[in-house]
């Protein structure tokens, strides 16, 4: 994004998105939602300008999930992911398996019989578009298509009320272990809720996140083009933990800005750990949900 294009939008309300654009700032769904929806909104006086600040970088740790893929789907009740990165770990693991010991076995496995449980649409959309055989794509439960859970606790409630893949006969019920693809900073509230409900959860770390080296430099570059106050949008507790110390350190630069959280888990972190007020939370953890929440909360 050029400085000239940024300066042309000084009258618009700035929305700083602390996330990596996918695949680029101009084609990211969040940029599209704010530019398209704002122009068609009944609140025609309100316009927004999005700025992406990548905060996290990922490294993938896949040997364990590749071994699980090699052993097949039979031991598992279902697959759980709470972030797009978790689903990316699955796809990368499948690709490694099929490029190695699984070469030629594209149709021998049946991971598509397993139900997939996830938060929002990002994970299921990534899986649907992934370049892996259909037999390695677990099947989203019907609720994922119509009204997916917005955070970890509704996700655990959905899992607990889902019938097991197979009964034990004579009316018996037996849930196999769930495979939870997580990161190094994933919270434990969902696995804890499932275990309290009598389920077994196998947590497999497929990625780790750390702060990007250029985060502070990218944030500092925004000070010149942005003159009006707007929104700070957070998408995970781990990224908020990196951003908030810098925000508080910047000598009042961000005073008066409003705060958005993508979901209840991020909201809880911001309020309880960072000790800041959250002004808007998405009803749905996606681009349209983010725009709607910020628009309704007002300038």
C-alpha positions in Angstrom: 0.0 0.0 0.0 1.6 3.3 -1.0 1.7 6.4 1.2 -0.2 8.4 -1.4 -3.2 6.0 -1.3 -3.1 6.1 2.5 -3.1 9.9 2.6 -6.1 10.0 0.3 -8.3 8.4 3.0 -7.5 10.7 5.9 -11.2 11.4 6.4 -12.1 7.8 6.7 -12.2 6.0 10.1 -8.9 4.0 10.4 -9.2 0.4 11.4 -5.9 -1.2 12.3 -6.1 -5.0 11.9 -3.5 -6.8 13.9 -3.3 -9.7 11.5 -1.5 -10.9 8.4 -3.4 -10.1 5.2 -4.3 -13.2 3.1 -3.2 -13.3 0.4 -2.5 -9.5 0.2 -3.8 -6.3 1.7 -5.9 -5.4 -1.4 -7.4 -8.9 -1.8 -7.9 -9.9 1.9 -11.6 -10.6 2.8 -11.3 -8.0 5.6 -10.3 -5.2 3.3 -13.1 -6.3 0.9 -15.7 -6.3 3.7 -14.9 -2.8 4.9 -14.6 -1.2 1.4 -17.6 -3.0 -0.1 -19.9 -2.9 2.9 -19.1 0.6 3.9 -19.9 1.9 0.5 -23.3 0.2 0.5 -24.1 0.9 4.2 -27.2 2.9 5.1 -24.8 4.9 7.3 -23.4 6.6 4.3 -21.4 9.1 6.3 -19.3 6.4 7.8 -16.3 5.2 5.7 -13.4 3.0 6.9 -9.8 2.6 5.9 -8.1 -0.7 6.8 -4.4 -1.1 7.7 -2.9 -4.5 8.2 -0.1 -5.0 10.8 1.2 -8.5 10.9 2.1 -9.5 14.4 2.8 -13.2 14.5 4.9 -15.6 12.4 4.3 -19.3 12.4 6.6 -22.3 12.4 5.1 -25.8 11.9 6.0 -28.9 13.8 4.6 -31.8 11.9 6.3 -35.1 12.7 3.7 -36.2 15.3 0.7 -35.4 13.1 2.3 -37.1 10.1 2.7 -40.3 12.2 -0.9 -40.1 13.2 -2.0 -39.7 9.6 0.1 -42.7 8.6 -1.7 -44.8 11.3 -5.1 -43.9 9.9 -8.5 -42.5 11.1 -9.9 -45.6 12.9 -8.8 -44.6 16.5 -10.4 -41.2 16.4 -13.9 -39.8 17.1 -13.3 -36.5 15.3 -10.9 -33.7 14.6 -11.0 -30.4 16.4 -9.3 -27.1 15.3 -9.7 -23.7 16.8 -7.7 -21.7 14.3 -6.9 -21.6 10.6 -3.2 -22.4 11.5 -4.3 -25.7 13.0 -6.0 -26.6 9.8 -3.0 -25.5 7.8 -0.9 -27.9 10.0 -3.3 -30.7 9.0 -3.0 -29.9 5.3 0.8 -29.7 5.4 1.0 -32.9 7.4 -1.1 -34.7 4.7 1.1 -33.4 2.0 4.2 -34.6 3.7 2.7 -38.0 4.3 1.6 -38.4 0.7 5.0 -37.2 -0.5 6.7 -39.9 1.6 5.5 -43.1 3.1 1.9 -42.5 1.8 2.9 -42.1 -1.8 0.3 -43.9 -3.9 -2.2 -44.3 -1.0 -4.4 -41.3 -1.9 -7.5 -43.4 -1.9 -6.7 -45.9 0.8 -7.5 -43.8 3.8 -10.9 -42.5 4.8 -10.4 -39.4 7.0 -13.5 -38.0 5.3 -15.7 -40.2 7.6 -14.5 -38.2 10.6 -16.5 -35.2 11.8 -14.6 -31.9 11.9 -15.3 -29.3 14.6 -13.9 -25.8 14.4 -14.5 -22.2 15.3 -15.9 -20.0 12.5 -15.5 -20.6 8.7 -11.8 -19.9 8.2 -10.7 -23.4 9.0 -13.3 -25.2 6.9 -12.8 -22.8 4.0 -9.1 -23.5 4.0 -9.7 -27.2 4.1 -12.2 -27.1 1.3 -9.7 -25.2 -1.0 -6.7 -27.3 0.0 -4.8 -29.3 -2.6 -5.2 -32.7 -0.9 -7.3 -35.7 -1.9 -10.9 -35.6 -0.7 -10.4 -38.7 1.4 -8.0 -36.7 3.6 -10.6 -34.0 4.3 -12.6 -34.6 7.5 -16.3 -33.8 7.2 -17.5 -30.6 8.8 -20.6 -31.3 11.0 -23.8 -29.7 9.7 -23.7 -26.9 12.3 -20.4 -25.8 10.8 -22.1 -24.8 7.6 -25.1 -23.0 9.0 -24.1 -21.5 12.4 -20.5 -22.4 13.4 -19.4 -21.8 17.0 -17.9 -18.4 17.7 -15.5 -19.5 20.4 -14.1 -22.4 22.4 -16.9 -22.9 24.8 -19.7 -23.1 22.2 -17.5 -25.4 20.3 -17.1 -27.8 23.2 -20.9 -27.7 23.7 -21.4 -28.7 20.1 -19.0 -31.6 20.5 -20.6 -32.8 23.7 -24.0 -33.0 22.1 -22.9 -34.7 18.9 -23.6 -38.5 18.9 -20.6 -40.9 18.6 -19.6 -42.3 15.3 -20.5 -45.8 16.4 -22.5 -47.3 19.3 -21.3 -50.2 21.4 -24.5 -52.2 20.8 -27.4 -52.7 23.1 -27.9 -49.0 23.3 -24.4 -48.4 24.6 -22.5 -45.2 23.8 -18.7 -45.0 23.4 -16.9 -41.9 22.2 -13.4 -42.4 20.9 -10.7 -39.8 21.6 -10.8 -36.5 19.8 -7.8 -35.3 17.9 -7.2 -31.6 18.7 -4.7 -29.8 16.4 -3.4 -26.9 18.4 -0.6 -24.3 18.7 1.9 -23.7 21.4 -0.2 -20.9 22.9 -3.6 -22.5 22.5 -5.8 -22.1 25.6 -7.0 -25.1 27.5 -10.6 -24.1 28.1 -12.1 -26.3 25.3 -10.1 -29.5 26.2 -10.9 -28.9 29.9 -14.7 -28.6 29.1 -14.6 -31.8 27.0 -12.8 -33.8 29.7 -15.2 -32.5 32.3 -18.0 -33.9 30.0 -16.3 -37.3 30.0 -14.5 -37.1 26.7 -10.9 -37.9 25.9 -8.8 -35.4 24.0 -5.4 -35.9 22.4 -3.7 -32.5 21.9 -1.2 -32.4 19.1 0.8 -29.3 18.6 1.2 -28.6 14.9 2.5 -25.0 15.0 4.1 -22.4 17.2 3.8 -18.6 17.0 6.3 -15.9 17.8 6.5 -12.1 17.3 7.5 -10.9 13.9 10.8 -8.9 13.9 9.2 -6.0 11.9 6.1 -5.6 14.0 7.2 -2.4 15.8 8.6 -0.9 12.6 5.3 -1.5 10.7 3.3 0.0 13.6 5.5 3.1 13.7 5.1 3.7 10.0 1.3 4.3 10.6 1.8 7.4 12.7 2.3 9.8 9.8 -0.6 8.9 7.5 -3.1 8.3 10.3 -4.3 11.5 11.9 -7.8 10.6 13.2 -8.7 8.1 15.9 -10.3 4.8 15.0 -10.2 1.2 15.9 -7.6 -1.3 17.1 -8.8 -4.8 16.0 -7.4 -7.9 17.8 -7.7 -11.5 16.5 -6.1 -13.7 19.2 -4.8 -13.4 22.8 -1.3 -14.3 21.6 -1.1 -11.4 19.2 -2.7 -9.0 21.7 0.0 -10.0 24.2 2.6 -8.7 21.8 0.7 -5.6 20.7 -0.6 -4.2 24.0 2.8 -3.5 25.7 3.8 -1.4 22.7 0.5 0.4 22.6 0.8 1.3 26.2 4.4 2.4 25.8 3.6 4.9 23.0 3.1 7.8 25.3 -0.7 8.3 24.8 -0.5 7.9 21.0 -3.4 5.6 21.0 -5.6 7.3 23.7 -9.2 7.5 22.5 -9.0 4.7 20.1 -11.6 2.0 20.4 -10.9 -1.7 20.7 -12.4 -4.6 18.8 -12.1 -8.3 19.7 -12.8 -11.2 17.2 -14.4 -13.3 19.9 -15.0 -13.9 23.6 -11.6 -15.5 24.3 -9.7 -12.5 22.9 -12.1 -10.1 24.7 -11.5 -11.8 28.0 -7.8 -11.6 27.6 -7.9 -7.9 26.7 -10.2 -7.1 29.7 -8.7 -9.3 32.3 -5.0 -9.4 31.4 -4.4 -6.2 29.4 -6.9 -4.3 31.5 -8.4 -2.3 28.6 -12.1 -1.8 27.6 -13.4 -3.7 24.6 -16.0 -1.7 22.6 -17.1 -4.3 20.1 -17.0 -8.1 19.6 -17.9 -10.0 16.4 -21.1 -12.1 16.4 -19.3 -14.2 13.8 -15.5 -14.5 13.8 -15.0 -13.5 10.2 -14.6 -10.4 8.0 -18.3 -9.6 7.7 -18.8 -10.1 11.4 -15.9 -7.8 12.1 -17.3 -5.0 9.9 -20.8 -5.4 11.3 -19.6 -5.2 14.9 -17.5 -2.1 14.3 -20.1 -0.4 12.2 -22.8 -1.0 14.9 -20.6 0.3 17.7 -20.1 3.6 15.8 -17.2 5.8 15.1 
